[in-house]
């Protein structure tokens, strides 16, 4: 009888752990997507479009957001550093970088 009860407790404990892991992995999967229209202001969406990126009202995956970030960096680096344009653009896009990196 004690053995059966121990096995029952073991089963409950393991199913609880399994359930907790499933919940946490589901939360992680939900966090791996982001809609830029929900997180960015209209001005920030405009800045992203100025960088030549077509922004859609959809959930972007982590990989898609990294591509957006890379394209913005390339856009900034294509400007002149002589008249401090790169620093100015970098500060304009700083919040967008922080939003993307928050995922």
Gaussian input, Z-matrix of N, CA and C with variables (Angstrom, degrees):
# hf/3-21g

backbone

0 1
 N
 C     1     B1
 C     2     B2     1     A1
 N     3     B3     2     A2     1     D1
 C     4     B4     3     A3     2     D2
 C     5     B5     4     A4     3     D3
 N     6     B6     5     A5     4     D4
 C     7     B7     6     A6     5     D5
 C     8     B8     7     A7     6     D6
 N     9     B9     8     A8     7     D7
 C    10    B10     9     A9     8     D8
 C    11    B11    10    A10     9     D9
 N    12    B12    11    A11    10    D10
 C    13    B13    12    A12    11    D11
 C    14    B14    13    A13    12    D12
 N    15    B15    14    A14    13    D13
 C    16    B16    15    A15    14    D14
 C    17    B17    16    A16    15    D15
 N    18    B18    17    A17    16    D16
 C    19    B19    18    A18    17    D17
 C    20    B20    19    A19    18    D18
 N    21    B21    20    A20    19    D19
 C    22    B22    21    A21    20    D20
 C    23    B23    22    A22    21    D21
 N    24    B24    23    A23    22    D22
 C    25    B25    24    A24    23    D23
 C    26    B26    25    A25    24    D24
 N    27    B27    26    A26    25    D25
 C    28    B28    27    A27    26    D26
 C    29    B29    28    A28    27    D27
 N    30    B30    29    A29    28    D28
 C    31    B31    30    A30    29    D29
 C    32    B32    31    A31    30    D30
 N    33    B33    32    A32    31    D31
 C    34    B34    33    A33    32    D32
 C    35    B35    34    A34    33    D33
 N    36    B36    35    A35    34    D34
 C    37    B37    36    A36    35    D35
 C    38    B38    37    A37    36    D36
 N    39    B39    38    A38    37    D37
 C    40    B40    39    A39    38    D38
 C    41    B41    40    A40    39    D39
 N    42    B42    41    A41    40    D40
 C    43    B43    42    A42    41    D41
 C    44    B44    43    A43    42    D42
 N    45    B45    44    A44    43    D43
 C    46    B46    45    A45    44    D44
 C    47    B47    46    A46    45    D45
 N    48    B48    47    A47    46    D46
 C    49    B49    48    A48    47    D47
 C    50    B50    49    A49    48    D48
 N    51    B51    50    A50    49    D49
 C    52    B52    51    A51    50    D50
 C    53    B53    52    A52    51    D51
 N    54    B54    53    A53    52    D52
 C    55    B55    54    A54    53    D53
 C    56    B56    55    A55    54    D54
 N    57    B57    56    A56    55    D55
 C    58    B58    57    A57    56    D56
 C    59    B59    58    A58    57    D57
 N    60    B60    59    A59    58    D58
 C    61    B61    60    A60    59    D59
 C    62    B62    61    A61    60    D60
 N    63    B63    62    A62    61    D61
 C    64    B64    63    A63    62    D62
 C    65    B65    64    A64    63    D63
 N    66    B66    65    A65    64    D64
 C    67    B67    66    A66    65    D65
 C    68    B68    67    A67    66    D66
 N    69    B69    68    A68    67    D67
 C    70    B70    69    A69    68    D68
 C    71    B71    70    A70    69    D69
 N    72    B72    71    A71    70    D70
 C    73    B73    72    A72    71    D71
 C    74    B74    73    A73    72    D72
 N    75    B75    74    A74    73    D73
 C    76    B76    75    A75    74    D74
 C    77    B77    76    A76    75    D75
 N    78    B78    77    A77    76    D76
 C    79    B79    78    A78    77    D77
 C    80    B80    79    A79    78    D78
 N    81    B81    80    A80    79    D79
 C    82    B82    81    A81    80    D80
 C    83    B83    82    A82    81    D81
 N    84    B84    83    A83    82    D82
 C    85    B85    84    A84    83    D83
 C    86    B86    85    A85    84    D84
 N    87    B87    86    A86    85    D85
 C    88    B88    87    A87    86    D86
 C    89    B89    88    A88    87    D87
 N    90    B90    89    A89    88    D88
 C    91    B91    90    A90    89    D89
 C    92    B92    91    A91    90    D90
 N    93    B93    92    A92    91    D91
 C    94    B94    93    A93    92    D92
 C    95    B95    94    A94    93    D93
 N    96    B96    95    A95    94    D94
 C    97    B97    96    A96    95    D95
 C    98    B98    97    A97    96    D96
 N    99    B99    98    A98    97    D97
 C   100   B100    99    A99    98    D98
 C   101   B101   100   A100    99    D99
 N   102   B102   101   A101   100   D100
 C   103   B103   102   A102   101   D101
 C   104   B104   103   A103   102   D102
 N   105   B105   104   A104   103   D103
 C   106   B106   105   A105   104   D104
 C   107   B107   106   A106   105   D105
 N   108   B108   107   A107   106   D106
 C   109   B109   108   A108   107   D107
 C   110   B110   109   A109   108   D108
 N   111   B111   110   A110   109   D109
 C   112   B112   111   A111   110   D110
 C   113   B113   112   A112   111   D111
 N   114   B114   113   A113   112   D112
 C   115   B115   114   A114   113   D113
 C   116   B116   115   A115   114   D114
 N   117   B117   116   A116   115   D115
 C   118   B118   117   A117   116   D116
 C   119   B119   118   A118   117   D117
 N   120   B120   119   A119   118   D118
 C   121   B121   120   A120   119   D119
 C   122   B122   121   A121   120   D120
 N   123   B123   122   A122   121   D121
 C   124   B124   123   A123   122   D122
 C   125   B125   124   A124   123   D123
 N   126   B126   125   A125   124   D124
 C   127   B127   126   A126   125   D125
 C   128   B128   127   A127   126   D126
 N   129   B129   128   A128   127   D127
 C   130   B130   129   A129   128   D128
 C   131   B131   130   A130   129   D129
 N   132   B132   131   A131   130   D130
 C   133   B133   132   A132   131   D131
 C   134   B134   133   A133   132   D132
 N   135   B135   134   A134   133   D133
 C   136   B136   135   A135   134   D134
 C   137   B137   136   A136   135   D135
 N   138   B138   137   A137   136   D136
 C   139   B139   138   A138   137   D137
 C   140   B140   139   A139   138   D138
 N   141   B141   140   A140   139   D139
 C   142   B142   141   A141   140   D140
 C   143   B143   142   A142   141   D141
 N   144   B144   143   A143   142   D142
 C   145   B145   144   A144   143   D143
 C   146   B146   145   A145   144   D144
 N   147   B147   146   A146   145   D145
 C   148   B148   147   A147   146   D146
 C   149   B149   148   A148   147   D147
 N   150   B150   149   A149   148   D148
 C   151   B151   150   A150   149   D149
 C   152   B152   151   A151   150   D150
 N   153   B153   152   A152   151   D151
 C   154   B154   153   A153   152   D152
 C   155   B155   154   A154   153   D153
 N   156   B156   155   A155   154   D154
 C   157   B157   156   A156   155   D155
 C   158   B158   157   A157   156   D156
 N   159   B159   158   A158   157   D157
 C   160   B160   159   A159   158   D158
 C   161   B161   160   A160   159   D159
 N   162   B162   161   A161   160   D160
 C   163   B163   162   A162   161   D161
 C   164   B164   163   A163   162   D162
 N   165   B165   164   A164   163   D163
 C   166   B166   165   A165   164   D164
 C   167   B167   166   A166   165   D165
 N   168   B168   167   A167   166   D166
 C   169   B169   168   A168   167   D167
 C   170   B170   169   A169   168   D168
 N   171   B171   170   A170   169   D169
 C   172   B172   171   A171   170   D170
 C   173   B173   172   A172   171   D171
 N   174   B174   173   A173   172   D172
 C   175   B175   174   A174   173   D173
 C   176   B176   175   A175   174   D174
 N   177   B177   176   A176   175   D175
 C   178   B178   177   A177   176   D176
 C   179   B179   178   A178   177   D177
 N   180   B180   179   A179   178   D178
 C   181   B181   180   A180   179   D179
 C   182   B182   181   A181   180   D180
 N   183   B183   182   A182   181   D181
 C   184   B184   183   A183   182   D182
 C   185   B185   184   A184   183   D183
 N   186   B186   185   A185   184   D184
 C   187   B187   186   A186   185   D185
 C   188   B188   187   A187   186   D186
 N   189   B189   188   A188   187   D187
 C   190   B190   189   A189   188   D188
 C   191   B191   190   A190   189   D189
 N   192   B192   191   A191   190   D190
 C   193   B193   192   A192   191   D191
 C   194   B194   193   A193   192   D192
 N   195   B195   194   A194   193   D193
 C   196   B196   195   A195   194   D194
 C   197   B197   196   A196   195   D195
 N   198   B198   197   A197   196   D196
 C   199   B199   198   A198   197   D197
 C   200   B200   199   A199   198   D198
 N   201   B201   200   A200   199   D199
 C   202   B202   201   A201   200   D200
 C   203   B203   202   A202   201   D201
 N   204   B204   203   A203   202   D202
 C   205   B205   204   A204   203   D203
 C   206   B206   205   A205   204   D204
 N   207   B207   206   A206   205   D205
 C   208   B208   207   A207   206   D206
 C   209   B209   208   A208   207   D207
 N   210   B210   209   A209   208   D208
 C   211   B211   210   A210   209   D209
 C   212   B212   211   A211   210   D210
 N   213   B213   212   A212   211   D211
 C   214   B214   213   A213   212   D212
 C   215   B215   214   A214   213   D213
 N   216   B216   215   A215   214   D214
 C   217   B217   216   A216   215   D215
 C   218   B218   217   A217   216   D216
 N   219   B219   218   A218   217   D217
 C   220   B220   219   A219   218   D218
 C   221   B221   220   A220   219   D219
 N   222   B222   221   A221   220   D220
 C   223   B223   222   A222   221   D221
 C   224   B224   223   A223   222   D222
 N   225   B225   224   A224   223   D223
 C   226   B226   225   A225   224   D224
 C   227   B227   226   A226   225   D225
 N   228   B228   227   A227   226   D226
 C   229   B229   228   A228   227   D227
 C   230   B230   229   A229   228   D228
 N   231   B231   230   A230   229   D229
 C   232   B232   231   A231   230   D230
 C   233   B233   232   A232   231   D231
 N   234   B234   233   A233   232   D232
 C   235   B235   234   A234   233   D233
 C   236   B236   235   A235   234   D234
 N   237   B237   236   A236   235   D235
 C   238   B238   237   A237   236   D236
 C   239   B239   238   A238   237   D237
 N   240   B240   239   A239   238   D238
 C   241   B241   240   A240   239   D239
 C   242   B242   241   A241   240   D240
 N   243   B243   242   A242   241   D241
 C   244   B244   243   A243   242   D242
 C   245   B245   244   A244   243   D243
 N   246   B246   245   A245   244   D244
 C   247   B247   246   A246   245   D245
 C   248   B248   247   A247   246   D246
 N   249   B249   248   A248   247   D247
 C   250   B250   249   A249   248   D248
 C   251   B251   250   A250   249   D249
 N   252   B252   251   A251   250   D250
 C   253   B253   252   A252   251   D251
 C   254   B254   253   A253   252   D252
 N   255   B255   254   A254   253   D253
 C   256   B256   255   A255   254   D254
 C   257   B257   256   A256   255   D255
 N   258   B258   257   A257   256   D256
 C   259   B259   258   A258   257   D257
 C   260   B260   259   A259   258   D258
 N   261   B261   260   A260   259   D259
 C   262   B262   261   A261   260   D260
 C   263   B263   262   A262   261   D261
 N   264   B264   263   A263   262   D262
 C   265   B265   264   A264   263   D263
 C   266   B266   265   A265   264   D264
 N   267   B267   266   A266   265   D265
 C   268   B268   267   A267   266   D266
 C   269   B269   268   A268   267   D267
 N   270   B270   269   A269   268   D268
 C   271   B271   270   A270   269   D269
 C   272   B272   271   A271   270   D270
 N   273   B273   272   A272   271   D271
 C   274   B274   273   A273   272   D272
 C   275   B275   274   A274   273   D273
 N   276   B276   275   A275   274   D274
 C   277   B277   276   A276   275   D275
 C   278   B278   277   A277   276   D276
 N   279   B279   278   A278   277   D277
 C   280   B280   279   A279   278   D278
 C   281   B281   280   A280   279   D279
 N   282   B282   281   A281   280   D280
 C   283   B283   282   A282   281   D281
 C   284   B284   283   A283   282   D282
 N   285   B285   284   A284   283   D283
 C   286   B286   285   A285   284   D284
 C   287   B287   286   A286   285   D285
 N   288   B288   287   A287   286   D286
 C   289   B289   288   A288   287   D287
 C   290   B290   289   A289   288   D288
 N   291   B291   290   A290   289   D289
 C   292   B292   291   A291   290   D290
 C   293   B293   292   A292   291   D291
 N   294   B294   293   A293   292   D292
 C   295   B295   294   A294   293   D293
 C   296   B296   295   A295   294   D294
 N   297   B297   296   A296   295   D295
 C   298   B298   297   A297   296   D296
 C   299   B299   298   A298   297   D297
 N   300   B300   299   A299   298   D298
 C   301   B301   300   A300   299   D299
 C   302   B302   301   A301   300   D300
 N   303   B303   302   A302   301   D301
 C   304   B304   303   A303   302   D302
 C   305   B305   304   A304   303   D303
 N   306   B306   305   A305   304   D304
 C   307   B307   306   A306   305   D305
 C   308   B308   307   A307   306   D306

   B1=1.4394
   B2=1.5350
   B3=1.3125
   B4=1.4624
   B5=1.5288
   B6=1.3260
   B7=1.4546
   B8=1.5190
   B9=1.3235
   B10=1.4592
   B11=1.5210
   B12=1.3158
   B13=1.4569
   B14=1.5321
   B15=1.3173
   B16=1.4694
   B17=1.5179
   B18=1.3089
   B19=1.4682
   B20=1.5298
   B21=1.3224
   B22=1.4564
   B23=1.5315
   B24=1.3207
   B25=1.4679
   B26=1.5295
   B27=1.3076
   B28=1.4641
   B29=1.5286
   B30=1.3193
   B31=1.4556
   B32=1.5289
   B33=1.3313
   B34=1.4610
   B35=1.5266
   B36=1.3019
   B37=1.4636
   B38=1.5282
   B39=1.3238
   B40=1.4626
   B41=1.5247
   B42=1.3226
   B43=1.4626
   B44=1.5335
   B45=1.3295
   B46=1.4668
   B47=1.5223
   B48=1.3151
   B49=1.4625
   B50=1.5228
   B51=1.3292
   B52=1.4609
   B53=1.5304
   B54=1.3244
   B55=1.4624
   B56=1.5295
   B57=1.3212
   B58=1.4625
   B59=1.5246
   B60=1.3197
   B61=1.4708
   B62=1.5190
   B63=1.3227
   B64=1.4589
   B65=1.5191
   B66=1.3187
   B67=1.4630
   B68=1.5153
   B69=1.3188
   B70=1.4573
   B71=1.5239
   B72=1.3353
   B73=1.4610
   B74=1.5252
   B75=1.3406
   B76=1.4635
   B77=1.5229
   B78=1.3282
   B79=1.4691
   B80=1.5216
   B81=1.3219
   B82=1.4603
   B83=1.5184
   B84=1.3304
   B85=1.4555
   B86=1.5183
   B87=1.3291
   B88=1.4588
   B89=1.5137
   B90=1.3226
   B91=1.4632
   B92=1.5156
   B93=1.3069
   B94=1.4524
   B95=1.5171
   B96=1.3153
   B97=1.4592
   B98=1.5216
   B99=1.3313
   B100=1.4550
   B101=1.5268
   B102=1.3134
   B103=1.4526
   B104=1.5218
   B105=1.3333
   B106=1.4614
   B107=1.5250
   B108=1.3297
   B109=1.4592
   B110=1.5243
   B111=1.3178
   B112=1.4646
   B113=1.5249
   B114=1.3153
   B115=1.4681
   B116=1.5284
   B117=1.3210
   B118=1.4646
   B119=1.5238
   B120=1.3216
   B121=1.4656
   B122=1.5250
   B123=1.3276
   B124=1.4718
   B125=1.5196
   B126=1.3283
   B127=1.4622
   B128=1.5300
   B129=1.3251
   B130=1.4654
   B131=1.5284
   B132=1.3243
   B133=1.4716
   B134=1.5248
   B135=1.3322
   B136=1.4690
   B137=1.5288
   B138=1.3344
   B139=1.4678
   B140=1.5267
   B141=1.3268
   B142=1.4671
   B143=1.5243
   B144=1.3301
   B145=1.4650
   B146=1.5249
   B147=1.3490
   B148=1.4694
   B149=1.5199
   B150=1.3215
   B151=1.4635
   B152=1.5248
   B153=1.3316
   B154=1.4544
   B155=1.5148
   B156=1.3226
   B157=1.4571
   B158=1.5244
   B159=1.3268
   B160=1.4607
   B161=1.5233
   B162=1.3271
   B163=1.4620
   B164=1.5214
   B165=1.3251
   B166=1.4601
   B167=1.5222
   B168=1.3159
   B169=1.4590
   B170=1.5363
   B171=1.3278
   B172=1.4661
   B173=1.5186
   B174=1.3079
   B175=1.4558
   B176=1.5211
   B177=1.3250
   B178=1.4551
   B179=1.5262
   B180=1.3237
   B181=1.4618
   B182=1.5193
   B183=1.3103
   B184=1.4593
   B185=1.5334
   B186=1.3283
   B187=1.4664
   B188=1.5230
   B189=1.3411
   B190=1.4646
   B191=1.5213
   B192=1.3219
   B193=1.4586
   B194=1.5230
   B195=1.3247
   B196=1.4679
   B197=1.5268
   B198=1.3436
   B199=1.4665
   B200=1.5201
   B201=1.3307
   B202=1.4711
   B203=1.5213
   B204=1.3245
   B205=1.4639
   B206=1.5243
   B207=1.3210
   B208=1.4699
   B209=1.5211
   B210=1.3316
   B211=1.4665
   B212=1.5239
   B213=1.3264
   B214=1.4668
   B215=1.5254
   B216=1.3178
   B217=1.4714
   B218=1.5275
   B219=1.3226
   B220=1.4769
   B221=1.5181
   B222=1.3311
   B223=1.4655
   B224=1.5286
   B225=1.3204
   B226=1.4653
   B227=1.5232
   B228=1.3313
   B229=1.4711
   B230=1.5233
   B231=1.3152
   B232=1.4623
   B233=1.5267
   B234=1.3136
   B235=1.4589
   B236=1.5312
   B237=1.3155
   B238=1.4595
   B239=1.5198
   B240=1.3177
   B241=1.4634
   B242=1.5320
   B243=1.3233
   B244=1.4680
   B245=1.5198
   B246=1.3209
   B247=1.4657
   B248=1.5316
   B249=1.3269
   B250=1.4697
   B251=1.5348
   B252=1.3378
   B253=1.4620
   B254=1.5319
   B255=1.3264
   B256=1.4640
   B257=1.5240
   B258=1.3151
   B259=1.4712
   B260=1.5235
   B261=1.3388
   B262=1.4550
   B263=1.5297
   B264=1.3359
   B265=1.4648
   B266=1.5282
   B267=1.3198
   B268=1.4642
   B269=1.5294
   B270=1.3295
   B271=1.4697
   B272=1.5292
   B273=1.3345
   B274=1.4663
   B275=1.5292
   B276=1.3113
   B277=1.4688
   B278=1.5319
   B279=1.3187
   B280=1.4614
   B281=1.5272
   B282=1.3165
   B283=1.4665
   B284=1.5335
   B285=1.3199
   B286=1.4698
   B287=1.5211
   B288=1.3341
   B289=1.4705
   B290=1.5240
   B291=1.3329
   B292=1.4593
   B293=1.5243
   B294=1.3348
   B295=1.4631
   B296=1.5192
   B297=1.3215
   B298=1.4829
   B299=1.5091
   B300=1.3234
   B301=1.4677
   B302=1.5157
   B303=1.3376
   B304=1.4665
   B305=1.5179
   B306=1.3229
   B307=1.4713
   B308=1.4616
   A1=111.12
   A2=117.53
   A3=121.85
   A4=110.53
   A5=116.53
   A6=121.27
   A7=110.59
   A8=117.46
   A9=121.41
   A10=110.70
   A11=116.25
   A12=120.51
   A13=110.47
   A14=117.25
   A15=121.92
   A16=110.94
   A17=116.77
   A18=120.59
   A19=110.73
   A20=115.94
   A21=120.38
   A22=110.61
   A23=117.36
   A24=121.20
   A25=111.21
   A26=115.57
   A27=120.19
   A28=110.13
   A29=116.63
   A30=121.58
   A31=110.61
   A32=117.35
   A33=120.65
   A34=111.59
   A35=116.36
   A36=121.12
   A37=110.61
   A38=115.93
   A39=119.66
   A40=112.33
   A41=117.82
   A42=119.07
   A43=109.68
   A44=118.21
   A45=121.78
   A46=109.99
   A47=116.23
   A48=120.28
   A49=109.80
   A50=116.41
   A51=120.84
   A52=110.38
   A53=116.84
   A54=121.48
   A55=110.92
   A56=116.98
   A57=120.78
   A58=111.20
   A59=116.41
   A60=119.63
   A61=111.17
   A62=116.84
   A63=119.51
   A64=110.84
   A65=117.23
   A66=120.46
   A67=111.38
   A68=117.07
   A69=119.19
   A70=111.28
   A71=118.23
   A72=119.54
   A73=110.72
   A74=117.22
   A75=120.55
   A76=110.12
   A77=117.18
   A78=120.76
   A79=110.55
   A80=116.48
   A81=120.72
   A82=109.94
   A83=117.07
   A84=120.34
   A85=110.99
   A86=117.77
   A87=120.27
   A88=111.16
   A89=117.50
   A90=121.45
   A91=111.87
   A92=118.31
   A93=120.32
   A94=112.47
   A95=117.02
   A96=121.23
   A97=108.27
   A98=114.60
   A99=119.46
   A100=109.04
   A101=115.84
   A102=121.64
   A103=107.61
   A104=116.33
   A105=120.26
   A106=112.07
   A107=117.23
   A108=119.62
   A109=111.97
   A110=117.07
   A111=120.55
   A112=112.28
   A113=117.26
   A114=121.50
   A115=114.06
   A116=117.52
   A117=121.51
   A118=111.35
   A119=114.71
   A120=120.27
   A121=108.96
   A122=115.82
   A123=120.13
   A124=110.77
   A125=116.42
   A126=120.11
   A127=111.01
   A128=117.35
   A129=120.79
   A130=111.09
   A131=117.24
   A132=120.51
   A133=109.08
   A134=116.07
   A135=120.85
   A136=110.49
   A137=117.01
   A138=120.44
   A139=111.52
   A140=116.33
   A141=119.78
   A142=110.09
   A143=116.40
   A144=120.38
   A145=111.20
   A146=117.02
   A147=120.39
   A148=111.34
   A149=116.52
   A150=120.83
   A151=111.29
   A152=117.05
   A153=120.98
   A154=114.36
   A155=116.84
   A156=121.44
   A157=108.28
   A158=115.53
   A159=120.99
   A160=108.38
   A161=115.82
   A162=120.71
   A163=108.43
   A164=115.37
   A165=121.16
   A166=109.72
   A167=115.50
   A168=120.98
   A169=107.36
   A170=115.55
   A171=121.59
   A172=109.24
   A173=116.14
   A174=121.33
   A175=108.93
   A176=116.06
   A177=121.62
   A178=109.40
   A179=115.58
   A180=119.62
   A181=108.54
   A182=115.11
   A183=120.69
   A184=110.87
   A185=116.41
   A186=121.22
   A187=111.08
   A188=117.10
   A189=120.35
   A190=110.99
   A191=117.04
   A192=120.37
   A193=111.50
   A194=117.32
   A195=120.08
   A196=110.15
   A197=117.15
   A198=120.13
   A199=111.04
   A200=116.84
   A201=120.79
   A202=109.47
   A203=116.08
   A204=121.01
   A205=111.30
   A206=116.96
   A207=121.47
   A208=110.91
   A209=117.22
   A210=120.49
   A211=111.77
   A212=117.16
   A213=120.23
   A214=110.28
   A215=117.07
   A216=121.07
   A217=109.75
   A218=117.01
   A219=119.98
   A220=110.77
   A221=116.95
   A222=121.42
   A223=110.65
   A224=116.64
   A225=120.94
   A226=110.50
   A227=116.37
   A228=120.02
   A229=113.12
   A230=118.48
   A231=121.30
   A232=112.39
   A233=117.24
   A234=121.02
   A235=110.63
   A236=114.49
   A237=121.06
   A238=111.71
   A239=114.52
   A240=118.80
   A241=111.28
   A242=116.56
   A243=120.28
   A244=112.56
   A245=117.26
   A246=119.39
   A247=111.54
   A248=116.17
   A249=123.27
   A250=113.30
   A251=116.20
   A252=121.01
   A253=111.94
   A254=117.07
   A255=120.94
   A256=110.38
   A257=117.13
   A258=120.14
   A259=111.55
   A260=116.62
   A261=120.92
   A262=110.39
   A263=116.88
   A264=120.91
   A265=111.39
   A266=115.76
   A267=119.68
   A268=110.81
   A269=116.38
   A270=118.57
   A271=111.27
   A272=117.94
   A273=120.92
   A274=111.46
   A275=116.12
   A276=121.54
   A277=113.01
   A278=117.49
   A279=121.25
   A280=112.93
   A281=117.92
   A282=120.51
   A283=110.76
   A284=117.55
   A285=121.15
   A286=109.74
   A287=116.47
   A288=119.88
   A289=110.63
   A290=117.00
   A291=120.08
   A292=111.99
   A293=117.29
   A294=121.09
   A295=110.26
   A296=116.58
   A297=120.74
   A298=110.60
   A299=117.33
   A300=120.47
   A301=112.87
   A302=117.14
   A303=120.20
   A304=111.87
   A305=116.71
   A306=119.41
   A307=109.13
   D1=-43.89
   D2=179.08
   D3=-62.89
   D4=-39.90
   D5=179.73
   D6=-63.37
   D7=-43.13
   D8=178.62
   D9=-62.85
   D10=-43.05
   D11=179.01
   D12=-64.29
   D13=-40.68
   D14=177.78
   D15=-62.96
   D16=-42.52
   D17=177.93
   D18=-64.94
   D19=-39.17
   D20=177.68
   D21=-62.40
   D22=-45.91
   D23=177.76
   D24=-63.22
   D25=-40.48
   D26=177.72
   D27=-60.83
   D28=-44.19
   D29=178.70
   D30=-61.91
   D31=-46.38
   D32=179.27
   D33=-61.46
   D34=-43.62
   D35=-179.98
   D36=-61.10
   D37=-47.14
   D38=-179.12
   D39=-67.71
   D40=-36.92
   D41=178.61
   D42=-68.31
   D43=-34.26
   D44=176.60
   D45=-64.85
   D46=-43.75
   D47=178.13
   D48=-62.76
   D49=-44.64
   D50=179.33
   D51=-60.88
   D52=-44.39
   D53=179.60
   D54=-62.50
   D55=-43.61
   D56=178.41
   D57=-62.33
   D58=-40.62
   D59=178.50
   D60=-65.28
   D61=-40.01
   D62=178.44
   D63=-63.73
   D64=-42.25
   D65=178.68
   D66=-63.39
   D67=-44.01
   D68=-178.52
   D69=-67.83
   D70=-37.59
   D71=178.49
   D72=-69.01
   D73=-32.40
   D74=176.52
   D75=-67.02
   D76=-40.35
   D77=177.42
   D78=-63.90
   D79=-40.88
   D80=178.99
   D81=-63.11
   D82=-43.43
   D83=179.72
   D84=-63.14
   D85=-38.14
   D86=178.25
   D87=-66.67
   D88=-34.33
   D89=-179.03
   D90=-75.28
   D91=-14.68
   D92=-177.26
   D93=-82.96
   D94=9.62
   D95=175.80
   D96=-130.43
   D97=148.55
   D98=-178.62
   D99=-149.05
   D100=139.00
   D101=174.44
   D102=-99.54
   D103=116.32
   D104=-177.42
   D105=-64.16
   D106=-30.77
   D107=177.96
   D108=-65.54
   D109=-28.73
   D110=178.21
   D111=-79.30
   D112=-30.70
   D113=-173.20
   D114=-97.63
   D115=-26.36
   D116=-175.04
   D117=-103.45
   D118=153.26
   D119=174.64
   D120=-79.28
   D121=170.11
   D122=178.30
   D123=-61.31
   D124=-38.65
   D125=179.05
   D126=-65.04
   D127=-38.75
   D128=179.13
   D129=-68.71
   D130=-37.36
   D131=175.34
   D132=-62.96
   D133=-40.49
   D134=177.88
   D135=-61.93
   D136=-42.43
   D137=178.22
   D138=-62.64
   D139=-41.11
   D140=179.06
   D141=-63.13
   D142=-40.97
   D143=178.56
   D144=-66.38
   D145=-35.39
   D146=177.22
   D147=-63.58
   D148=-26.39
   D149=177.85
   D150=-79.51
   D151=2.50
   D152=176.91
   D153=87.13
   D154=19.91
   D155=-177.71
   D156=-107.44
   D157=126.74
   D158=177.23
   D159=-81.70
   D160=112.32
   D161=-177.86
   D162=-97.18
   D163=127.49
   D164=178.25
   D165=-112.25
   D166=157.75
   D167=177.69
   D168=-85.34
   D169=79.70
   D170=-177.91
   D171=-149.90
   D172=168.72
   D173=174.98
   D174=-82.70
   D175=119.16
   D176=178.35
   D177=-91.64
   D178=139.13
   D179=175.38
   D180=-76.95
   D181=169.19
   D182=179.03
   D183=-59.60
   D184=-40.29
   D185=-179.92
   D186=-65.70
   D187=-41.96
   D188=178.39
   D189=-63.93
   D190=-39.28
   D191=178.81
   D192=-67.18
   D193=-35.54
   D194=176.65
   D195=-65.36
   D196=-36.59
   D197=176.19
   D198=-66.04
   D199=-40.32
   D200=176.38
   D201=-59.99
   D202=-46.28
   D203=179.56
   D204=-60.86
   D205=-44.24
   D206=179.21
   D207=-62.33
   D208=-42.28
   D209=178.97
   D210=-64.97
   D211=-36.69
   D212=177.09
   D213=-66.21
   D214=-42.29
   D215=178.75
   D216=-61.63
   D217=-44.15
   D218=178.36
   D219=-62.42
   D220=-40.89
   D221=177.85
   D222=-59.75
   D223=-44.77
   D224=-179.29
   D225=-65.57
   D226=-44.75
   D227=-177.04
   D228=-69.98
   D229=-16.43
   D230=176.98
   D231=-77.79
   D232=-4.58
   D233=178.76
   D234=-93.46
   D235=167.11
   D236=-176.08
   D237=-77.77
   D238=137.95
   D239=175.61
   D240=-91.88
   D241=-10.73
   D242=-177.82
   D243=-65.32
   D244=-41.54
   D245=-178.31
   D246=-101.73
   D247=25.54
   D248=174.81
   D249=64.59
   D250=21.85
   D251=-178.84
   D252=-65.88
   D253=-37.73
   D254=-178.47
   D255=-63.55
   D256=-45.44
   D257=179.12
   D258=-63.53
   D259=-39.99
   D260=179.30
   D261=-63.12
   D262=-47.52
   D263=179.60
   D264=-65.36
   D265=-39.15
   D266=179.11
   D267=-60.01
   D268=-41.41
   D269=179.01
   D270=-70.84
   D271=-32.66
   D272=177.33
   D273=-65.99
   D274=-38.34
   D275=-176.58
   D276=-91.82
   D277=0.72
   D278=-174.70
   D279=-58.32
   D280=-46.11
   D281=-179.05
   D282=-64.85
   D283=-36.39
   D284=177.92
   D285=-62.94
   D286=-42.77
   D287=177.17
   D288=-60.84
   D289=-42.18
   D290=179.64
   D291=-65.26
   D292=-37.04
   D293=177.46
   D294=-63.94
   D295=-46.57
   D296=-179.84
   D297=-64.87
   D298=-41.90
   D299=-179.10
   D300=-70.54
   D301=-19.66
   D302=179.80
   D303=-67.22
   D304=-21.62
   D305=178.35
   D306=-75.36

